[in-house]
Amino acid sequence: MLPFFNQSMELVPNPIRTRNNLSPTLGELLKRVEDAQNDKNIADQPHHTLDVSSSSSSTTLPPSFFLSFTNLTYSVKLQKKFSCFSSKENSLPNDPEAETKQNGMKILLNDISGEARDGEIMAVLGASGSGKSTLIDALADRISKDSLRGTVTLNGEVLESSLQKVISAYVMQDDLLFPMLTVEETLMFSAEFRLPRSLSKSKKKARVQALIDQLGLQRAANTVIGDEGHRGVSGGERRRVSIGTDIIHDPIILFLDEPTSGLDSTSAYLVVKVLQRIAQSGSIVMMSVHQPSYRILGLLDRVIFLSHGQTVYSGSPVNLPNFFSEFGHPIPENENRTEFALDLIRELEGTSGGTKSLVEFNKSWQLKNQPPSATIVNNNGPRLSVKDAISASISRGKLVSGTNGGNGNTTASLVATFANPFWIEIAVIGKRSLTNSRRMPELFGIRLGAVMVTGVILATMFYHLDNSPKGVQERLGFFAFAMSTTFYTCAEAIPVFLQERYIFMRETAYNAYRRSSYVLAHSIVALPALIFLSFAFAVTTFWSVGLAGGSSGFLFYFLTILASFWAGSSFVTFLSGVVSNVMLGFTVVVAILAYFLLFSGFFISRDRIPPYWIWFHYLSLVKYPFEGVLQNEFDIKPPRCFVRGIQMFDNTPLGDVPRSLKVELLKSMSKTLGIDITSSTCVVTGADILKQQGVTDLSKWNCLFITIAWGFFFRFLFYLALLFGSKNKRK
């Protein structure tokens, strides 16, 4: 059995695991940690060196799990490829994949059957494109049931998706982690998600420490994960952290997609040793692996070799020499068995007959040498039902997040869908996001800098506008640019979710938290930054430009800026949930925001917009804050005058004539109209300007509320995009 790491990373051997002498689960490790901490005689001993060997006095029948999959078949429709070459040139007679391309469909899995048991590691091997990851996805319920044929059972009972989500975990090939969190913080946040709130903070922390010991990460516990721009843990340590985030609750079934990919030989070996320890604690471990080393092969209990979606060998790696010897290709002494097998498979794939002969030989060899899985029973008696086995596992400390007290009548009632209520999920997600953001202050600093530079430019460009007709036009231009700027500066939010997208999909795929909790936490965390940015921009521009309204006017102006940031941030967040490419996302955001500005009413008033485009005017996010600040500026009491007497000739051909002539023109107009118009008579007030701009249908407060409502609407659309667009399943 796999030895344990002590505090100095020395290997401490443990007894061989049997059905009555199981390796301890994390729950049992935690209990022994607590016992050690409460024992005054060993109070000074660190928990890292605790004896975790199983008690020999235990006579309780251990839980037993047996995962069986039968006749799994999965095919996808091939997309047509246009080529200038003829079809004969595109279809080679010796193409080993030609037989899988029938009726425009390619078979990725072809009648795959097998079994896996708790306490063992099952590995799926094969060349690239053989179907390794597809088989793991099929077993992990990551392929749509409508497309996948065959059955997957646990202890003879069909494994339902709802139950599988809470008793299993899936480790992706890529290490999807927050770069600025330490190893211990990463595992602690995972514990906060997957462990129930009934478990105290100290117990969760002790559980994380036990897991760090189990993963051999003591020396890296306080090191950040790191990324391209920040130095962090090694590749092997990063892979073990990825595994740790998904096994914090001790799942019964663990799936891994090429966990050794990209690692050096030593790191890969350590990762598989960790997996062996997880299996020996009572879990079923299934993984795909490209080409394991000789040492890794010695840790595997069962292997399946695939070739173009078909099984060419299934069984213990110990039986590989006999299998290939009987097939007529004995494995030479001192040669790596897996390398020989994979080389032979590739050689056969290059022949006209492909691996058909090996597939048929495997079927006959299996019937001759292995009994049907249905006849296999536990050495101590009949195999437990799924319900009883899960209950026994929970009592041992496994599946900590899934206990419902065990009082349900169905198997699904034994495990909770989510470990915590939504408000705890919101708090944990928010804390994690703030921790990660606090360690990358440059991101907020760049956004603040963009807002402040824009504010300073506007403040100096439109410094102290007067109440002349030109001042009116300058105010309109200032408001249009200011409101659109608040939306454009929100475009930086696109990469934020895109960077977290696959972390989110991994965590929600197996019910770490609710999608609604993520949306609410994302919204709450964004508010403090938006408030600060809004206040900074409002203070920079309001008094410098000379806007009206005093303190009440400033308050409304600030709230409108905040509402614009909120609506813009929500809109961009929604788009990031729909568009998965950063560059495409920026292109879409810039284009749509340009359309919003075009139809806002600044370039062309509402009354002049063609009827077939008027609907876009009401959909424009810029329209409502723009109209709100216009009313805040021009609709005040007492009313202000913006055009007096001779100023009506400004911006006309008569604007350059002498003042005396303008006065005479006013006298003539007065006689004709019967109204006394002097050079000081007010001709246009703020209300008249609003009418000219078509700002008459909504009050300024309604504009503010509608802008805020747009923000909530796009957050809801973001939730729907996550709900229906992040199933993380193949079709």
Sequence and secondary structure as in RCSB ss.txt:
>XXXX:A:sequence
MLPFFNQSMELVPNPIRTRNNLSPTLGELLKRVEDAQNDKNIADQPHHTLDVSSSSSSTTLPPSFFLSFTNLTYS
VKLQKKFSCFSSKENSLPNDPEAETKQNGMKILLNDISGEARDGEIMAVLGASGSGKSTLIDALADRISKDSLRG
TVTLNGEVLESSLQKVISAYVMQDDLLFPMLTVEETLMFSAEFRLPRSLSKSKKKARVQALIDQLGLQRAANTVI
GDEGHRGVSGGERRRVSIGTDIIHDPIILFLDEPTSGLDSTSAYLVVKVLQRIAQSGSIVMMSVHQPSYRILGLL
DRVIFLSHGQTVYSGSPVNLPNFFSEFGHPIPENENRTEFALDLIRELEGTSGGTKSLVEFNKSWQLKNQPPSAT
IVNNNGPRLSVKDAISASISRGKLVSGTNGGNGNTTASLVATFANPFWIEIAVIGKRSLTNSRRMPELFGIRLGA
VMVTGVILATMFYHLDNSPKGVQERLGFFAFAMSTTFYTCAEAIPVFLQERYIFMRETAYNAYRRSSYVLAHSIV
ALPALIFLSFAFAVTTFWSVGLAGGSSGFLFYFLTILASFWAGSSFVTFLSGVVSNVMLGFTVVVAILAYFLLFS
GFFISRDRIPPYWIWFHYLSLVKYPFEGVLQNEFDIKPPRCFVRGIQMFDNTPLGDVPRSLKVELLKSMSKTLGI
DITSSTCVVTGADILKQQGVTDLSKWNCLFITIAWGFFFRFLFYLALLFGSKNKRK
>XXXX:A:secstr
   EE TTS EE     BTTB    HHHHHHHHHHHHH GGGTTS GGG      TT  S     EEEEEEEEEE
EE      SS HHHHS TT TTGGGEETTEEEEEEEEEEEEETT EEEEE STTSSHHHHHHHHTT B TTTEEE
EEEETTEE  HHHHHHHEEEE SS    TTSBHHHHHHHHHHHHS TTS HHHHHHHHHHHHHHHT GGGTTSB 
 BTTB    HHHHHHHHHHHHHTT  SEEEEE TTTT  HHHHHHHHHHHHHHHHTT EEEEEESS  HHHHTT 
SEEEEEETTEEEEEE GGGHHHHHHHHT    TTS HHHHHHHHHHHHHTSSSTTHHHHHHHHHHHHHHS  GGG
  BTTBS   HHHHHHHHHHHT SGGG S S  SSSGGGS SSSS HHHHHHHHHHHHHHHHHT HHHHHHHHHH
HHHHHHHHHHHTTT  SSHHHHHHHHHHHHHHHHHHHHGGGGGHHHHHHHHHHHHHHHHTTSS HHHHHHHHHHH
HHHHHHHHHHHHHHHHHHHHT SSHHHHHHHHHHHHHHHHHHHHHHHHHHHHH   HHHHHHHHHHHHHHHHHTS
SSSS GGGS GGGHHHHHH TTHHHHHHHHHHHHS SS  EEEEGGGGGTTSGGGGS HHHHHHHHHHHHHHHTS
   TT EEEEHHHHHHHTT  SS HHHHHHHHHHHHHHHHHHHHHHHHHH    B 
